Amino acid sequence: MPYKEYFKAATEALIVVDRKGHIVEVNRAAEQLFGYLEREFVGQPIELLVPEQFREFHSNHVENYFVAPRTRAMGRGLNLAGRRKDGSEFPVEISLTYASGTQHGDLVVAAIIDISQRLALEQEMRRAETLTSLGTLAAGIAHDLANPLQVIRSRAELLFELPDETPATEMREDHASIRRQAERAGTIIDEFLQLSRQRKMVLAPVDINELVDRALLLIGDQIRKGRINLETRLDRTLPEITGDATALERVLINLLVNARDAMPQGGTVTVESGLLTEQGQWLLLSVADSGPGIPAEALGKVFNLLYTTKASGSGLGLWLSRRIIQEHSGKIEVESEPGKGATFRIRLPVAVGDTA
């Protein structure tokens, strides 16, 4: 089949862009996908098809691409979005093919696929997985709640039976025990509700360093009270990511709380952010502690549902954290050696809304 016929008949949207970032040619699938006629495409900057909040970033991306052009898949590891003529936005997957020395000069051909249905199916599968997990969780929650509730009940009964002349110090110990166990029960219930609520993610550009600042503002004082030093090594030049700030903040706070709990005698927590450029652009966020580390036999289980190494843990925090990171197309991993602390590393794709 001649090139022209293949180009026009291809099922995926094909858009040809020159060095200046202007559209040279499109096929019928591109017209249908974006809602423009061919004459409305040609000569326009490719940013016409990019969500407004990403246009400046994308313009720089086009320029940088032609400095070191190569044929590659663009959708892998990145959150990409397109913008239709009517202003609606949708997730896409893109492959780039470089063509040099054509009659129009050096060009790049972008093959674009709308992945809305695939992402919706993946979300539905995750929802089904979560609902299935709720049955398993119910038994675990009932077991975990039984212990603190029993302590609360027994301590309350003791307080009720104490004579009037009981010293205040003895009563304060019982009050403190009741409060601790009530807080533990509340944490278990809160984590269960977070899991069962099925809150829809609200995606927007997120500055990961601002998220770190906010999390430390919320719980930094609590951590320092445990004789723990907080150190940050944040790259303030990092690009934004696309994500749900509330969900990501929850992950970070969970990691910080775990680091604090791992060092009851004090120590150091280090939060670090940076950029990885291997196989695309990834943002790296790590939380490291100087505690005793995670036992080798537990290292491969820490993200398992209901698994915990803490006496008062629910086994939901890290499992839920991993699910949130996976929903952001990222990865979370842990490294640890006995006596050398533990480091949790999160990789998240850099926010890109480009189509070329």
N, C-alpha and C positions, 0 to 999 in steps of 0.2 A: 504494500500500500504506500503510495507517495506520502511524503512528509506532511504536505498540506492537508491531505484527506485524513491522515491519522490525527493531526493536531486538532482539526475541527471536530472529529468524531470521538475523541477520547472522553471516557466517562468522568475522569477527574478534571477539576477546573485547572486550566493551564494559563499562566500569565507570563508574558515575556517582558523583562525590564532592562533598560539600558544603564550605562554607568552613572547617568545623572539621576537615576531613580524614577525615570518616567516610563509609563507603560507603552510598549511598542505594539503588542498584539495580544489578543485573548481568544479563547475558544467559546463555543456555545455553552459548555458546562459552567464556565466562569460567569457568563451573562446570567444564567439561571441561578447560580449560587449567590451572587452579590446584587442582582436586581438592576444592573445597568445594561444598556445596549452597548455594542462594541464601539460605536462612535463616541459614547460618553466616557469610555475607558481611555482610548488612545490619546497619548499626549499628556495625560494627567499624572501627577506624582503618585507613586504607589501608596503613599500615606492616606490617599483617599479611602483605602480599604482597611485602614488601621484604626482601632479605637483611639479617640482623641487623647486620652491620658498617656498613650505610648508613642505618639507620633514623633516627638523630638528624639526619643531614644532610637526609634526605628530609622530615622533619617541618618543618624550616625552609624547605625548598623550597616546600612546599604553601602555607605562610603567605605567602611572598614572591610566589608566583604570583598570589594573589588581590589583592595590592596593585596589580599591573599585568597583569591577565589578557589573554591574546590566544590566538587559534587558531593553532597552530603544530605542526610536526613536531618531536618531541622526540628521536627516535633518531639523527638526523643529527649526526655528530661527537661522539656520546657513547657510552660503554660502559654500557648499561643492563642490569639483571638483575631477574628476578622470582624469587619463592620459592613453591613449591608446598606443599600441606598436609603432604606427607610429608617436607618439609625440603629437597628437592632444588632446586637453583638452575639457571636457564637464561637465555640471552641473549634480549633482547626489543627490539622497535622500537615506539615509541609515538607516537601523534598525539593532541594535546589540542584539544578544542573547548570554547569557553566559552559557557555559556548563562546569561544574567542574568534575574532577575525571574520565575523559575518558582514554582510553588506550594510548592516546597521551598527557595526562595531562590536565591541565585547558585550555580551548579553548574559542574563541569567534567566532560566526558565523555572518558574515556581509551580509545582504540582500541589494543589490544595484540596484537602478532603475535610468535609464537615464531620466532626466526630461527636456531635451532640447526642445522637442515639446511643453510641457506644458508651459514652460517659454516663448516660442515664441508666443504661443496663448495668454497668459496673456499680453505680450507686445503689440500685435496687438489690443487687446481689449482696453488697455489704450490709444493707438493711436486713435482708433475710438472714444473713449470718449472725447479725447482732440479735435479732429476735430469737433465733435458735439458742444463742448463748444465754439469753435471759433465764431459760429454764435451769441451766446449769448454775447460773448465778444465784437463783433464788435459794437453793439449798445452801450455797456458801454464805450468802448474806445472813440467812437465818442462824447459821452456826456462829458466824462472827459477831452478830448482835447479841447472841445468848450470853456470852461471857460478860461484856460490860453491863448489860441489863441486870444480870445476877448480882454483880458487885454493887450496883446502884441500889438494888432492892435490899440487899443485906445490910449495907451501910445505913440506909434510911431507917431500917427497922431498929438498928442499934441506937441511932440518934433518938428515935422515938422513946426507947426504953431507958435512956440515960436519966439518972436522977438529976434534980435541979441544981445540985451543987457540983456537977461535973465541971472540971477545969476547962476554960475556953480553948486552951491549946489542944486538948484531946478532941474537942468538937471540930476545931479547924482542920485537923487531919482528916476527919471523916468528910467534911465539906469538900476539901481539896480532892479527895479520892472520887467523890461523886461527880465533881466537875470534870475531872480528867476522863472518866469513863463516859460521861455524857458527850464530851467533845469527840471522843473516839467513835461513839455510836453515830453522832451527827456526821462525821467524816465519811463513814461507811455508807450512810443513807444518801449523802450528797453525791458521792461517786456513782452509786447505783442509779440515782435520778438522772445524772448527766448522761449515763449510758442509755437509759430507757427513753429519754425525752426525744431522741432523734432530731435534735436541733439542726435546721438547715444552715449550711455554711454561707456566710456573707463574704464574698470575695471582693477584695479591693487592694490597691497597692499598699504594701506594708514596709516600713523601715524597720529592719530587724533590730537595729541598735536602739531605736526609740522604744521598742518592745522590751528590750533588756532593761533600759532605764526605768520603765514603768513597773516591771516586775520587782526590781530591787527596791524601788520606792515603797512598794506594798509590803514586802517581807524582809527587807534588808535589816531593819532594826531587830526583828526576831532572831535572825541568824547571828548577828553580832552579839546579842545577849548570851549566846552559847559559847562565848570566847572563840569565835570563828572570824578569821580575817576574810574580807571579801576583796578579790582582785579582779579587775576587768582589763582585757586587752582587745579593744574594739576597733575595727577598721571603719572609721567614720566616712570613708569614701565609697562604701558599698552601694551598689544599685538596689532598688527595691525588689521585693518579691511580690507575687500575687497570692493572697491568702486571707484567711479569717483571723483577724488579730486577736479576737477573744479566745479562740481555740488554741492558737499558738502560744498565747500568754499562759494559758492553763498548763500546757506541756512544760514550758520553762519553769513555772512556779513549782510544778511537781518534781522536776529534777533538782531544783534548789532545795526543796524541803527534804528530799531523799538524801542529798549531800549533807545537809545539817544533821539529820538523824543518824548518819553513818559516823559522826564524830562527836559523841556525847562529851568527850574530854577536851574538845576544841580542835582547831586545825585551820586549814585554808581552803576556800572555795574559789576557783578561778573560772571566770566566764570569758570566752574568747569568740570573736567573729572574724571571718575572713572570706576569701574568694578562691574557689577551685576552678581551673579552666580546662581540666581534663575531660574530654568527651562532652564538650559544651560548657556552659557557665553554670556553676553551682555555688550557692552560698553555704558556708560552713559555720555552724554554731555549736560550741562545745561547753560542757559544764564538767569540771574536774574537781575532785576532792582529795584531800591528803589522808583519808581515813585508812582503815585496815584492809580495804579492798574486798572484792567479792570472791568467795570460794570457787575454785575451778569447777566443782560439780554443780554449782548454781548459775554459772555464767551464761550457759545456753538456755536457761529457763526463765530469766528475769522478766521477759516480755510475755510469758504465758499467762493465760487467764487464771486468776485466783492464786497464782504462785507469789509468795512473798518470803523474804528473809527476815522481816521485822516482826517482833512479837505482837505489835499492835497494828500491823499492816493488813489491808484488805485484799491485796493481790489484783486490784483494778487499775491503779494509777499508771503503771508502765504499759500495761496492755492497752489502755485507752489512749495513752500518749502515742504509742506506735500506730494505732488506727488513725489518729488525727494526722500524723505525719504522712502516712500512706495516702490519705485523702488529698494531701497537698502534692502528690507525686514525688514525695521525698523518701528518705531513708533515715532510720535511727539505729545506731549501733553502740555497743559498749565494749570497752577494753579495761582490763583490770589484772593486777597481779597481787597476790597476798602481801600485805604490808606496804604496798605502794599506791594505795588509793584506787579510785575508779574514774574513768572518763567516758561520758556519754556524748556522742557526736551526732549531730543532725545535719543532713544535707538537703537543701531545698533548691528547686530550680529558680533561676533568676527570672523576674517578671519580664516577659517579652510579648508584645502584641503585634509582632511583625508578620508580614506575608511575603517577604522576599529576603 
